[in-house]
Amino acid sequence: MGRAIGSLVAMAAMAGVVAFSSGAQAQTVPASTPAPAENAAPTVDNAVLLTIFLKHDQSRPLGELNAQLDRQGFYKAFPPAGIEVVSWYVMMGIGQVVTLRLPASRLREVNRIMETSAWGSYHTEFYPTYDYKAIGVASHDKAQAK
């Protein structure tokens, strides 16, 4: 169990570095890079949660933003097949907040979908995390038993 948690921590840290790196450049795919496994499923040792803030461009009316999302194919591409939507809320005055559960290997795929289909209508923020509930509850239970 400790090894799996260590792997999750390492993946979350790596995802955080990727998501928050200061070099905001478009990504290109080297010819030798294989595409993410479309059938990859999140498991205990590879799952990350990704919360995405989709902040509306408030300088433009909603109808205009929705038309742009339609032209760019946002709802056709997002969420990608096989990625679990944990929650998807409208946050009044902000936009939308989406939390996904996905294998770490598909993080780049989600990022590229945002770059190609959401930008312009939304300003995006990404918060990769991992599920700590079982560990936190076990630690609580252990402390209560003392």
C-alpha positions in Angstrom: 0.0 0.0 0.0 2.8 2.4 0.9 4.4 1.9 -2.5 1.1 2.7 -4.3 0.8 5.9 -2.3 4.3 6.8 -3.1 3.6 6.3 -6.8 0.5 8.5 -6.5 2.4 11.2 -4.8 5.1 11.1 -7.4 2.5 11.3 -10.2 0.6 14.1 -8.6 3.9 16.0 -8.1 4.8 15.5 -11.8 1.4 16.5 -12.9 1.6 19.7 -10.9 5.0 20.5 -12.4 3.5 20.0 -15.9 0.4 22.0 -15.1 2.1 24.9 -13.4 5.4 25.2 -15.4 6.2 28.8 -16.2 6.9 28.2 -19.9 3.5 28.7 -21.6 4.2 27.2 -25.0 2.1 25.2 -27.3 2.9 21.5 -27.2 3.9 19.5 -30.2 4.0 15.8 -30.5 7.4 14.2 -31.5 6.9 11.7 -34.3 8.1 8.9 -32.0 5.7 9.6 -29.2 2.9 7.0 -29.0 -0.7 8.3 -28.5 -2.2 7.9 -25.1 -4.0 4.6 -24.6 -7.6 5.5 -25.2 -8.7 2.4 -23.3 -6.5 3.2 -20.3 -8.5 3.2 -17.1 -7.7 4.8 -13.8 -6.5 2.4 -11.2 -5.3 2.8 -7.6 -1.7 3.2 -8.7 -2.2 5.5 -11.7 -5.3 7.6 -11.1 -5.3 11.4 -10.7 -8.1 13.8 -10.1 -8.0 16.9 -12.3 -10.0 19.9 -11.4 -10.4 22.4 -14.3 -11.6 25.9 -13.8 -13.2 27.1 -17.0 -13.4 30.9 -16.4 -15.7 32.7 -18.9 -14.3 35.6 -20.9 -16.6 38.2 -19.3 -15.9 40.8 -22.0 -18.1 38.8 -24.4 -21.8 37.7 -24.1 -22.6 34.1 -23.3 -24.2 33.4 -26.8 -20.9 34.5 -28.5 -18.9 32.2 -26.1 -21.1 29.2 -26.8 -21.0 29.8 -30.5 -17.2 29.8 -30.4 -17.2 26.6 -28.3 -19.4 25.0 -30.9 -17.1 26.1 -33.8 -14.1 24.8 -32.0 -15.8 21.4 -31.2 -15.5 21.7 -27.4 -18.4 19.5 -26.4 -17.6 17.0 -29.1 -14.0 16.6 -27.8 -14.6 17.1 -24.0 -14.7 15.0 -22.0 -12.7 12.5 -23.9 -14.1 9.0 -24.1 -13.2 6.7 -21.2 -12.5 9.6 -18.7 -14.8 9.8 -15.7 -16.5 13.1 -14.9 -16.6 13.2 -11.1 -18.4 16.6 -11.0 -19.3 19.5 -13.4 -20.7 22.6 -11.8 -21.5 26.2 -12.9 -19.9 28.6 -10.5 -21.9 31.9 -10.9 -19.7 34.8 -11.9 -16.8 32.5 -12.7 -17.7 29.9 -15.2 -17.6 26.1 -14.9 -15.6 23.8 -12.6 -15.1 20.2 -13.8 -13.4 17.4 -11.9 -12.2 14.4 -13.8 -10.7 11.1 -12.7 -8.2 9.8 -15.2 -5.0 7.8 -15.6 -2.0 10.1 -15.3 -0.9 9.0 -18.8 -3.9 10.8 -20.3 -3.3 14.2 -18.6 -1.6 15.6 -21.8 -4.6 14.5 -23.9 -7.0 16.5 -21.7 -4.7 19.5 -21.8 -4.5 19.5 -25.6 -8.3 19.3 -25.8 -8.5 22.5 -23.7 -5.9 24.2 -25.8 -7.6 23.4 -29.1 -11.3 23.7 -28.2 -11.8 25.8 -25.0 -9.3 28.6 -25.2 -10.9 31.9 -26.4 -14.2 31.2 -24.6 -12.5 30.2 -21.3 -9.4 31.0 -19.4 -8.4 27.7 -17.9 -6.8 26.7 -14.6 -5.7 23.1 -13.8 -5.4 21.5 -10.3 -4.2 17.9 -10.4 -4.7 16.0 -7.2 -4.9 12.4 -6.0 -7.5 10.6 -3.8 -6.3 10.7 -0.2 -9.7 9.7 1.4 -8.8 6.1 2.4 -5.5 7.2 4.0 -7.0 10.1 5.8 -9.9 8.1 7.2 -7.5 5.3 8.2 -5.3 7.8 10.0 -8.3 9.3 11.7 -9.6 5.9 12.8 -6.2 4.9 14.1 -5.9 8.2 16.1 -9.3 7.6 17.6 -8.4 4.1 18.7 -5.5 5.4 20.8 
